[in-house]
């Protein structure tokens, strides 16, 4: 049989299927990150368009959840991800990643603002993820999909207020003030802050006269079920009076 030369379309030029190509690209990213971080890396691909990058480092292993759009990223962007993991607050790394996300937004079909998010739940003293799951089980609170991390805020001289915890509804994310990760802060108080924020996932805000009430009567009723509620409120006043002076 004589082979004839025929024009091959783009689909005939692929040596691997699309899923196989994605797997190879993911392996490439893992190898670059492992080289930069000198630690094992496991990547999970997502289509989450509000949080395109989240990172956890536990037990010497780095777990990275990233939007599929990063499969198209060059080495410079992947190195920026590594820098973000190492430094956690690298402005240059965040700028490189956010610029890349903006240039690729057409592939994501998202109207929301996207950003890189680093999850760092394991502190020097307290493991927030462990506390979160313990509270959810003890008080039968929904925690599926809820993420938690120590924040990066600082207390500045002359500051009039401080947010010890916060809950971001769209991202289902709890942030806890990093200063609470201290041996002098009792565990029940850290648990109270996490409990307070986790309740926001269970008790949605109420709209009244055009205003959103995040701490309704129902919310306060549930909050007072916390085992060390009175002691926690007392300790809250104590630390705020000391931290803000």
Secondary structure as UniProt FT lines:
FT   HELIX           10..13
FT   HELIX           18..37
FT   STRAND          41..46
FT   STRAND          51..58
FT   TURN            59..60
FT   STRAND          61..67
FT   HELIX           68..72
FT   HELIX           75..87
FT   HELIX           91..103
FT   HELIX           105..107
FT   TURN            108..109
FT   STRAND          115..118
FT   HELIX           128..138
FT   TURN            139..140
FT   TURN            144..145
FT   STRAND          147..150
FT   TURN            157..158
FT   STRAND          165..168
FT   TURN            169..172
FT   STRAND          173..176
FT   HELIX           178..180
FT   TURN            183..184
FT   HELIX           187..202
FT   STRAND          206..208
FT   TURN            209..210
FT   STRAND          211..213
FT   HELIX           217..223
FT   TURN            224..225
FT   TURN            227..228
FT   HELIX           229..243
//
